[in-house]
Amino acid sequence: MPAGVSWPRYLKMLGTSILAMFAGAEVVHRYYRPDLSIPEIPPKPGELKTELLGLTDPLQTHNSKQH
């Protein structure tokens, strides 16, 4: 057995750690309250708060300079 512990103790520690992980995920989920709704119309570029602002696509800037 790993680390020289018995099967019952190993399973108890495994179960406890999994329960603690699930409890922590639940606490974080309830604290941050993610928006799980799906919009009917996709957002336009730049409207999402998850996008990196200030960065541009090098191909777009290169093509716009040629015109």
HELIX and SHEET records of a PDB file:
HELIX    1   1 PRO A    2  GLY A    4  5                                   3    
HELIX    2   2 TRP A    7  TYR A   32  1                                  26    
HELIX    3   3 PRO A   58  GLN A   66  1                                   9    
END                                                                             
